[in-house]
Amino acid sequence: MPKFTDCFSLMRLVFATNNLHKLQEIKHLLGDSIELLSLNDINCTDDIPENQETLEGNAAEKSFYIYNKFGQNCFADDTGLEIDALNGEPGVYSARYAGEERSAELNMDLVLSKLAKIKNRKARFRTVISLVIDGGEIQFEGIVEGRILKEKRGVTGFGYDPIFMADESNLSFAEMTMNDKNKISHRGRAIQKLVDYLIQIDGDETI
């Protein structure tokens, strides 16, 4: 993933998440191209709502919450694992599929249990990013197609990474380095679209 420091002036954006894994992954993707602030950096300890029925709705709800309350340009993402044989589940409920404790291990166990006797293991990760600048919103989507493995493999990554293998690889996401995962991941593809957009608008004005 290239770094874009030389392409446009430094921008400041809040990433509206409490997920430290996501924060680290996106900082790695963006490099030095923008000044990325966390919720801690703006003293936000709120439980940001995610009450919508779609990834698009949840991402927008989170980004507008931060913009409206803190007056900061920001972006938020929502990601879902969509499994064909489960009619798109867990989808928007991916983080809390096995319960409100949001346990990655329990979520994976539930998926593996439901697919135990099913041959069709086709699935995809989908990320939607909502970017809010000066009250206006634009969304970016990233998708990676793959399949659900029959057992957990690997120790890196987070969420469902140990049971997901992208079509472009013979490794689970949890067996890949962050660099290799970011080249093909749903979040990496969505962030690339975000960065391309920021490059485009920076030619006209500085955020």
Buried (B, 14 or more C-beta within 10 A) or exposed (E): BEEBEEBBEEBEBBBBBBBEEBBEBBBBBBBEBBEBBBBEEBEBEEEBEBEBEEBBBBBBBBBBBBBEEBEBBBBBBBBBBBBBBBEBBBBBEBBBBBEEEBBBEBBBBBBBEBBEEEEEBEBBBBBBBBBBBEEEBBBBBBBBBBBBBEEBBBEBBBBBBBBBBBEEBEBBBBBBEBEBBBBBBBBBBBBBBBBEBBEEBBEEEEB
